Amino acid sequence: MSAEQAPYPAEPPYPAEPPQAPYPDEAPEPTRGLTRQERPRDVSEAQAAAEAQPNSFRRALAAAHPRYLMSMAEGYPPVLKQFIQFCFVLIYPAWLFGLVFGGLLYAAVYAVLWVVFWPVRAWMKKNRPEEYEASQRK
């Protein structure tokens, strides 16, 4: 084959870039939305403050505050938000009871597990003191 008879044309028969607007009366393409990784977290200030507490007791105490419960309705349209907050006011006593009951249940189960696993902790403390100390620092 000679250089004049190349199997493919040197210049493509189609344009290098597609036209921006093939029809002048057509709307431009919509912009891409943010992905889940690009969007910020969707939590209120009260919820973020409760999550930032150092231990589970303080997190539960922060969740018992009415401001935390009312912040759960943020992001809704005004009338719907007011209705949701009204419902939250009605269930607030049950919310507090649930938090207290859950805390008591957590303490009871934790105490039972503490007693049940005491031999394991004693063995670890005696035979593997470095690993025991590392687990206590967590």
N, C-alpha and C positions, 0 to 999 in steps of 0.2 A: 504494500500500500504506500502510496506517495503521500506527501504532506497535504496535497490539494484534496485528497479523497479521505478525509478523517471520518471515522464512523459516527462521531458525534459532532454537531456543529459547535464552533468555538463560542458563539454567543447564544444564550438560551432564547428560545422563541417567546418566552413569557417575560413579563416585566420582573425586575429584581425585587421590588417591594410591591405589595398589593396597594391599590389606591386607598387613601384614608377614608373617604366617604364616597362610595359608588353612586349614591343617590343624594342629591343636595338637600332634599326635604326630610331625610331620615335622621333620627336623633342619634347622637354619639353613643358609643358603647358605655354602659355604666362602669363606674370604677369598682375595683375589687374591694370587698369588705375585709375586716380584720379576721385573722384566724384565731382559734382558741388560745394559742400560745401568745399571740400579739395583744389580745385584749387584757385590760387590767382585771384584777379580782373584783367580783361583784358582791362585796360585803359592805355593810354600813360601818360607821365609826364605832358604834356600840358593840357590834359583833367583832370587829377587829380588836377592840380593847379587851373583850372577854377572851378571845383566843390568845392574846399576848400575856395572860396571867401565868405565873410560873408553875402552879400546881393545880390539880383537879379540883380541890376544895375552893380555891379562889375563882376558878372558872365557873363553877356551879353557883357561887355567890354572885358573880357578875351576871350570870344568866337569870338570876332571880330578880334582878332590878327591872322595874317596868319599862325603862328606856330600851333595854335589850329586846323585850317582847314587842314593843311598838315599832322598833326598827325593822322587824321582819316584814312589815307592810310597805317598806320603801320601794320605789320603783313602779308602783301601780298608779293608774290615773287617780285624780283627787277623790272622786266620789267612791270609787272602789276601795281606795286606801282608807278612807274614813270608816267605811263599813267593816273592813277587816280589823281595823284598830278597835272598833266598838265590840266586835266579837272577841278580840283578845282581852279587852277589859272584863267581859263576862266570864271568860275561862281563866282569868288570872289566879283566883284561889285554887283551882284545880292544878294549875301550872306549879304553884308553890308547893302544894301537897305532893305532886309527882316528884319534884326536886328533893324534898325532904325524905320521902319514901325511898327514892333511888339512892340517896346518900346513906341511909340506914342499911339498906340491902347491900350496898357496896362495902360498908364497914364490916358487916357481919360475914360476908363471903371472904373478905380480905383476912379477917381474924382466923377463920377456920383454915384457910389455906396456909396462913403463917404457922399454925400449930401442926398441920399435916406435913408440911415440908421442912419442919425443924430438923429432923435427922439428916436430911440432905444438906442443909446449910451448915450443920455442925461438922459433918464429914468433910465438906469443902473447906471449912475454916481450919480443920486440923491437917488435912492431907495436901491441900493446894491453896496455901495462904495468899499467893500472888493473884491467882485468878479470883479468889473470894474478894480481896480488896478491890480489884478492878470492877467486879460486878456491883460492889457497894457504892462505888463512885458514880455509877450511871445515874 
